[in-house]
Amino acid sequence: MSLTDDDFLRLLNEIGDTEALIVNVVDIFDFNGSLIPGLHRFVGDNPVLLVGNKVDILPKSLKPAKMTQWMRERAHEVGLRPIDVLLTSAKKPQELTQLLDAIEEHRHGRDVYVVGVTNVGKSTLINQIIKQTSGIQELITTSRFPGTTLDKIEIPLDDGHFLIDTPGIIHRHQMAHYLGEKDLRIVTPHKEIKPKTYQLNPAQTLFLGGLARFDFIQGERCPFVAYLSNDLDIHRTKLEKADEFYQKHVGGLLQPPREEEVADFPELVRYEFSIKEKTDIVFSGLGWITVTKPCVVAGWAPKGVAVLKRKALI
Ligand code: GDP
């Protein structure tokens, strides 16, 4: 079952009408793709704890304090004023203590609603919380596929209140919706990301598998740093040959998508950016490429998946 937008809005309104602490789980690797549009309006006066999950895949070069500060700034930009911002990893039980302490500190005897879009790791996180707080193992199954988190589950807290897991809303701009299970495993980082640096001349192109493309159009030769899953193959070509190269090799040399998936795979759409300072070009759900010098670049992603620029994170 996937939740319709209407159902989700109803759920959010319900939350706004109760007194609760809202825990908003986001994927730090896909921050923009994990924001819930208008969340700040729905929570009413309820405090929001912003939790960045998957801290285990952050490259070591990024300090946690810088990341949380950055998350706070981005949250403010969309009108969300979290009482606290913290990082966690559903895959590292030892990271959970801080989260549970923060929830206890901020809930002041109220219920806790955990909200998030699909694929941020909310089920995995809830399972960990259940394990740590009650000893019951695998009470709910984690959903590998977006939109398959089923039940609203209530975990009793020690004062008669509940921690309530809500179904994940589907975010249509996530890359995950266009990929099969195997491909999702390739593009989703599972361990610490190892940044890859490319010295590019103008008029060179990088293909991120066959899923996305980065063109260096104009500027001086300089380094570009890719923060992507270690398992995603990157190919460099000449810009003038890039269209032809893609047509010829998508599904073959350029994977994912697989050969049999190419027919249904959306065409790549181009977004051009004029860069003045150190900037990340973000391919929603895939990762980002840091542009270090002023130049003109273009990012391409499957139709429906966002490409955007942001102040460099690292
Ligand atoms: P949900 O849709 O938000 O409930 O997400 P899931 O719990 O099903 O997780 C989505 C994907 O992210 C799965 O492949 C998980 O294994 C993975 N995942 C969840 N939490 C973490 C984490 O802390 N670190 C890493 N590296 N992967 C995670």
Residues whose N, C-alpha, C, O or C-beta is under 5 A from the ligand:
A	BS01	GDP	N53 K54 V55 D56 I57 T88 S89 A90 K91 V117 T118 N119 V120 G121 K122 S123 T124 T142 S143 R144 T149 G168 P189 H190
